[in-house]
Amino acid sequence: MNFIYSKFTQLINQFPIPTKFVLPNKQVIATSQQIPKLIIIFHTQMSLIHLLNRQIGVIGSDFVEGKIDIKGSMRDVMACATSLINVNKSSPYVTPKIQWLANKIRYIKSQMQHTLGKDAEQIAHHYDVSDDFYNLWLDPMRVYSCAYYANMDYSLAEAQQAKLDLICRKLDLHTGERFLDIGAGWGGLLLWAAKHYGVKATGITLSKNQHAYVNQLISDQGLQDRVQMLLCDYRTLKLPKFDKIASVGMFEHVGHANMVDYFTILRKLLKPGGLFLNHGITTGGTDNNKMGYGMGGFIEKYIFPGGELIHISDVMKTLTISGLEALDVENLRPHYAKTLWAWSDSLEYQLDKARELTNEQTIKAYRLYLAGSAMCFEQGWISLYQVLGANPDHLLDSYPETNRLIGAQSDYPFSRDYIYNQTTSRH
């Protein structure tokens, strides 16, 4: 046991934050003589071993399950977690030793996890926790995806509005166009596009809470004539083709095995020459679908069961196999780090209110999830890409009055001024 304590002392001396540890035998160890900014109390010997092994995700589970108590800010906790991962300049990407076998197992597991029934259960597990709980730390429109800090001084609400408008501009939305929002959440993009760009908008979700909430908003705002929110899976959607499609923060739930089918369905739902935008989290490594050091396992267990990440190169590959054409790719990784810290800080500030809305285990899990995800985006271990693309079907008969092909060039401008110079907006 003295050996464990000796190794433990060597490890924590690398912590960048003054920290006090209370061990299971009540022994107290401090990393410096400064007043501690963090206090970590261990109730079991196994938690010490988890720390020695730098099993970040398992340590997180110990915290959620009460085997460890932590007093201090989540920002300081993540600074220490980063130091544990970087102690040997090791990467958190998981690259299997027997890659072909690991990929086969991953594919089979992905198929099993992403049936229609399983996906509905997994979405309910996450999004139907409590609308009021999410409302504590999201912006007033409850936009639960990466914001866009076009101005670094933006508030979270301003940055989310900037993101919604960025998506609408990238899609070059026009009045009267049919617009589909796959995984529409609490309706932020759906209603923004309808009110500010005059589209006829359809949103879909698997969350009963979100479905009820958005339909109430549609009714309250008198938008029933041009906005609808459906409770259904994208794989079962039977509607006429859309001019524009957005999928924001949804394809992380699709699964590696279903990715080609996912983009194929998007193409079939999209008119020839129509634009789509896929906004989603990707992994930093090319051969893994979750974070190492147990962090991916933590997310799987407590937050996103069935969630899978792929690399941006795989996004581009599967998109192309599906018959779509990529037109523009933008990395918003630092924007998501800033977004997540805004969410984390807001939750930390309102922990007492959170305890009135949900159980302590859920709160602990989300505290680690939000701050830990911010850390991972800061470090580049995961990323966020917006991919704008088109359905390049060459069908002259679709628009005979224009007497030209609708396809690879279609209506997509040669310059991106229409996106970033708002004075050129054509809606």
C-alpha positions in Angstrom: 0.0 0.0 0.0 2.9 2.4 0.7 4.0 1.8 -2.9 0.6 3.0 -4.2 0.8 6.1 -2.0 4.3 6.8 -3.2 3.3 6.5 -6.9 0.2 8.6 -6.2 2.4 11.4 -4.7 4.7 11.4 -7.8 1.7 11.6 -10.1 -0.2 14.4 -8.4 2.9 16.6 -8.1 2.4 17.3 -11.8 -1.0 18.8 -11.2 -1.1 22.5 -12.4 -3.7 23.4 -9.7 -3.0 23.5 -5.9 -5.0 20.4 -4.8 -5.6 18.7 -1.5 -6.3 15.0 -1.4 -8.0 13.1 1.4 -7.2 9.4 1.1 -9.4 6.5 2.3 -7.2 6.2 5.5 -7.9 9.9 6.2 -4.3 10.8 5.3 -4.1 14.3 3.7 -1.7 15.0 0.8 -1.3 18.5 -0.8 0.4 19.3 -4.0 1.7 22.6 -2.7 1.7 24.8 0.4 -0.7 27.2 -1.3 -4.4 27.3 -0.4 -5.9 24.5 -2.4 -8.3 25.4 -5.2 -9.4 21.7 -5.4 -10.2 19.2 -2.7 -10.6 15.6 -3.8 -11.8 13.0 -1.3 -11.3 9.3 -2.0 -13.6 6.8 -0.3 -12.1 3.6 -1.8 -8.6 2.3 -2.6 -9.7 1.4 -6.1 -10.3 5.1 -6.9 -6.7 5.7 -6.1 -5.7 3.0 -8.5 -7.9 4.4 -11.2 -6.1 7.7 -10.8 -2.7 6.0 -11.0 -3.7 4.3 -14.2 -5.0 7.6 -15.5 -8.4 6.1 -16.2 -10.1 9.4 -16.6 -13.5 8.0 -17.5 -13.5 5.5 -14.6 -12.6 8.3 -12.2 -15.5 10.2 -13.6 -17.8 7.3 -12.8 -16.4 7.1 -9.3 -17.4 10.8 -8.8 -20.9 10.2 -10.2 -21.4 7.2 -8.0 -20.1 8.8 -4.8 -16.8 7.0 -4.5 -15.0 10.3 -4.9 -16.1 13.8 -3.8 -14.7 16.9 -5.6 -14.9 20.4 -4.2 -13.8 23.1 -6.6 -14.4 24.4 -10.1 -14.9 22.2 -13.1 -12.4 24.3 -15.0 -9.7 23.4 -12.4 -10.7 19.8 -12.5 -10.3 19.7 -16.3 -6.9 21.4 -16.1 -5.8 18.5 -13.9 -7.4 15.9 -16.1 -5.5 17.4 -19.1 -2.2 17.1 -17.2 -2.9 13.4 -16.4 -3.5 12.7 -20.1 -0.5 14.7 -21.3 1.9 13.5 -18.7 3.6 11.2 -21.3 2.5 13.3 -24.3 0.2 10.4 -25.0 -2.8 10.6 -27.3 -6.3 9.9 -26.2 -7.2 8.4 -29.6 -7.7 4.6 -29.4 -6.0 2.8 -32.3 -6.7 -1.0 -32.1 -3.7 -3.3 -32.3 -5.7 -5.7 -34.5 -7.5 -3.1 -36.5 -9.4 -5.2 -39.0 -11.0 -7.3 -36.2 -11.8 -4.2 -34.2 -13.4 -2.5 -37.2 -15.5 -5.6 -37.8 -16.6 -5.7 -34.2 -17.3 -2.0 -34.2 -19.5 -2.4 -37.4 -21.5 -5.2 -36.0 -22.0 -3.4 -32.6 -23.1 -0.3 -34.5 -25.7 -2.2 -36.5 -27.1 -3.7 -33.3 -27.2 -0.3 -31.5 -29.0 1.7 -34.2 -32.2 0.0 -35.0 -35.3 2.2 -35.1 -36.4 1.0 -31.6 -32.9 1.3 -30.1 -32.4 4.8 -31.4 -35.7 6.0 -30.0 -34.8 4.6 -26.6 -31.3 6.2 -26.7 -32.6 9.6 -27.7 -35.2 9.5 -24.9 -32.5 8.6 -22.4 -30.7 11.8 -23.2 -33.2 14.4 -24.3 -36.1 13.6 -22.1 -34.2 14.0 -18.8 -36.0 17.2 -18.0 -36.7 20.2 -20.2 -36.4 22.5 -17.2 -32.9 21.1 -16.4 -31.7 21.9 -19.9 -33.3 25.3 -19.7 -31.1 26.1 -16.7 -27.9 26.2 -18.8 -28.9 26.5 -22.4 -29.7 29.9 -24.1 -33.4 31.1 -24.1 -34.1 29.3 -27.4 -32.6 26.0 -26.0 -30.2 25.6 -28.9 -28.2 22.5 -27.9 -25.4 22.5 -30.4 -22.2 24.5 -31.1 -22.6 28.3 -31.2 -20.8 30.6 -33.6 -18.8 33.3 -31.9 -18.4 35.6 -34.9 -17.6 38.2 -32.2 -15.6 36.9 -29.2 -17.6 39.2 -26.9 -20.9 37.7 -27.9 -23.1 36.3 -25.1 -24.1 32.6 -25.5 -27.6 33.7 -26.8 -26.0 36.1 -29.4 -23.6 33.4 -30.5 -26.4 30.9 -30.9 -28.4 33.3 -33.0 -25.3 33.9 -35.1 -25.0 30.1 -35.6 -28.6 29.8 -36.7 -28.2 32.6 -39.2 -24.9 31.2 -40.4 -26.6 27.9 -41.3 -29.5 29.7 -43.0 -27.1 31.8 -45.1 -24.9 28.8 -46.0 -28.1 27.0 -47.2 -29.0 30.2 -49.1 -32.6 29.9 -47.9 -35.3 31.8 -49.9 -38.9 32.6 -49.1 -41.3 29.8 -49.9 -38.6 27.0 -50.1 -39.3 23.7 -48.4 -36.8 23.3 -45.5 -36.2 20.1 -43.4 -34.5 20.2 -40.0 -33.4 16.6 -39.1 -33.2 16.3 -35.3 -34.8 19.7 -34.7 -34.3 19.7 -30.9 -36.3 22.5 -29.2 -37.0 24.2 -32.5 -34.4 27.0 -32.6 -33.3 26.6 -36.2 -36.7 25.5 -37.4 -38.4 28.7 -36.1 -35.5 31.0 -37.0 -35.6 29.8 -40.6 -39.3 30.2 -40.9 -39.5 33.7 -39.2 -36.4 35.3 -40.7 -36.1 33.5 -44.1 -39.8 32.8 -44.9 -39.3 29.1 -45.6 -41.9 26.3 -45.2 -40.2 24.4 -42.4 -40.5 20.8 -41.2 -38.7 19.5 -38.2 -38.4 15.9 -36.9 -37.3 14.5 -33.6 -37.4 11.2 -31.6 -37.9 13.1 -28.3 -41.5 13.3 -27.1 -40.6 16.2 -24.8 -39.1 18.2 -27.7 -42.0 17.3 -30.0 -44.6 18.6 -27.5 -42.6 21.7 -26.7 -42.0 22.8 -30.3 -45.6 22.2 -31.3 -46.7 24.4 -28.5 -44.2 27.1 -29.7 -45.6 26.8 -33.2 -49.1 27.3 -31.9 -48.2 30.2 -29.6 -46.4 32.0 -32.4 -49.1 31.4 -35.0 -46.8 29.6 -37.4 -49.0 26.5 -38.1 -49.4 27.5 -41.8 -45.7 27.2 -42.5 -44.0 25.1 -39.7 -44.6 21.6 -38.6 -42.8 19.4 -36.1 -43.1 15.6 -36.5 -42.3 12.8 -34.1 -40.5 10.3 -36.4 -37.2 8.8 -37.4 -35.5 10.2 -40.5 -35.5 6.7 -42.0 -39.3 6.6 -42.0 -40.0 10.1 -43.3 -42.3 10.0 -46.3 -42.7 13.6 -47.6 -42.2 15.4 -51.0 -38.6 16.4 -51.7 -37.1 19.4 -49.9 -35.2 22.4 -51.4 -32.8 22.6 -48.4 -32.0 20.2 -45.5 -30.1 20.8 -42.2 -28.9 18.2 -39.8 -27.5 19.8 -36.7 -26.0 17.7 -33.8 -27.8 14.6 -34.9 -25.5 12.5 -37.0 -23.5 11.5 -33.9 -26.5 9.2 -33.2 -26.6 7.6 -36.6 -23.9 5.0 -36.1 -20.8 4.1 -38.2 -22.7 1.2 -39.8 -25.6 3.4 -41.0 -23.6 6.4 -42.3 -23.8 5.6 -46.0 -27.6 4.9 -45.6 -27.9 8.2 -43.7 -26.4 10.4 -46.5 -28.3 8.3 -49.1 -31.6 9.1 -47.4 -30.6 12.8 -47.3 -30.0 12.7 -51.0 -33.3 11.1 -51.7 -35.1 13.7 -49.6 -33.3 16.6 -51.4 -34.4 18.1 -54.8 -31.9 18.0 -57.6 -29.5 20.9 -57.1 -30.7 21.3 -53.5 -28.4 22.1 -50.6 -27.9 20.3 -47.3 -25.8 21.2 -44.3 -24.5 18.6 -41.8 -23.3 20.0 -38.5 -21.7 17.4 -36.3 -19.0 16.3 -33.9 -16.1 14.2 -35.3 -13.3 12.3 -33.7 -9.7 13.6 -33.8 -8.3 10.2 -34.7 -8.9 8.3 -37.9 -9.3 4.8 -36.4 -11.5 5.3 -33.3 -15.1 6.1 -32.7 -14.8 7.2 -29.0 -12.3 8.9 -26.7 -9.6 6.9 -24.9 -8.7 6.9 -21.2 -12.2 5.7 -20.5 -13.8 9.0 -21.5 -15.7 7.5 -24.4 -17.1 4.8 -22.1 -18.2 7.5 -19.6 -20.2 9.3 -22.3 -21.7 6.0 -23.5 -22.7 5.1 -19.9 -24.2 8.3 -18.6 -24.9 10.7 -21.4 -25.2 9.4 -25.0 -25.8 5.6 -25.2 -25.1 4.5 -28.7 -23.3 7.6 -29.6 -20.5 7.2 -32.2 -18.0 9.6 -33.8 -16.3 9.3 -37.1 -13.4 11.3 -38.5 -14.1 14.1 -41.0 -12.3 12.0 -43.7 -15.0 9.3 -43.2 -17.7 11.9 -43.4 -16.5 13.0 -46.8 -16.0 9.4 -48.0 -19.5 8.2 -46.9 -21.1 11.4 -48.2 -19.5 10.9 -51.6 -20.4 7.2 -51.8 -24.0 8.2 -51.1 -24.1 10.3 -54.3 -23.8 13.8 -52.7 -21.2 16.5 -53.4 -19.4 18.4 -50.7 -19.2 22.2 -51.5 -17.8 23.8 -48.4 -16.3 22.5 -45.1 -15.7 24.6 -42.0 -14.1 23.5 -38.7 -15.8 25.1 -35.7 -13.8 23.3 -33.0 -12.8 26.3 -30.9 -16.4 27.6 -31.1 -17.6 24.4 -29.4 -15.1 24.7 -26.6 -16.3 28.2 -25.9 -19.9 27.1 -26.1 -19.4 24.1 -23.7 -17.6 26.3 -21.2 -20.6 28.7 -21.3 -23.0 25.8 -20.6 -20.7 24.4 -17.9 -20.3 27.7 -16.1 -24.1 28.3 -16.2 -24.8 24.9 -14.7 -22.1 25.3 -12.0 -23.7 28.7 -11.1 -27.1 27.0 -10.6 -26.4 23.7 -9.0 -29.0 24.3 -6.2 -31.7 24.9 -8.8 -30.6 21.8 -10.7 -31.0 19.7 -7.6 -34.7 20.7 -7.5 -35.2 19.4 -11.0 -33.2 16.1 -11.2 -31.2 13.7 -9.2 -27.6 14.2 -7.9 -26.1 11.5 -10.1 -27.5 13.1 -13.3 -26.1 16.5 -12.2 -22.6 15.1 -11.5 -22.6 13.3 -14.9 -23.5 16.5 -16.7 -21.0 18.6 -14.8 -18.2 16.2 -16.0 -19.7 15.8 -19.5 -19.9 19.5 -20.2 -16.6 20.5 -18.8 -14.8 17.4 -20.1 -16.2 17.9 -23.6 -14.9 21.5 -23.5 -11.5 20.2 -22.5 -11.5 17.7 -25.4 -12.5 20.4 -28.0 -9.8 22.7 -26.6 -7.2 20.0 -27.0 -8.3 19.0 -30.5 -9.2 15.4 -29.4 -12.7 15.9 -30.9 -13.9 18.5 -33.4 -17.0 20.0 -35.0 -17.5 20.4 -38.7 -20.1 22.0 -40.8 -20.2 20.3 -44.2 -22.3 22.0 -46.9 -23.2 19.9 -49.9 -25.6 19.4 -52.8 -27.6 16.7 -54.5 -25.8 16.8 -57.9 -28.5 14.9 -59.9 -28.3 16.3 -63.5 -32.0 16.6 -64.3 -32.8 19.2 -67.1 -36.5 18.4 -67.0 -36.8 19.6 -63.4 -36.5 23.3 -64.4 -37.2 23.5 -68.2 -37.8 27.2 -68.0 -34.2 27.8 -67.1 -32.9 25.7 -70.0 -29.9 24.5 -68.1 -28.7 21.6 -66.1 -29.3 21.5 -62.4 -26.4 19.7 -60.8 -22.8 20.0 -59.8 -22.7 23.8 -60.3 -26.5 24.4 -59.8 -27.3 27.6 -57.9 -24.2 27.5 -55.7 -22.4 30.8 -56.0 -18.7 30.8 -57.1 -17.9 33.1 -54.1 -18.7 32.6 -50.4 -19.5 36.3 -50.0 -23.2 35.4 -49.8 -22.4 33.6 -46.5 -20.1 36.0 -44.7 -21.0 39.4 -46.2 -24.6 39.8 -45.0 -25.2 42.7 -47.4 -25.2 40.2 -50.3 -27.9 38.0 -48.7 -30.5 37.0 -51.3 -33.4 35.9 -49.0 
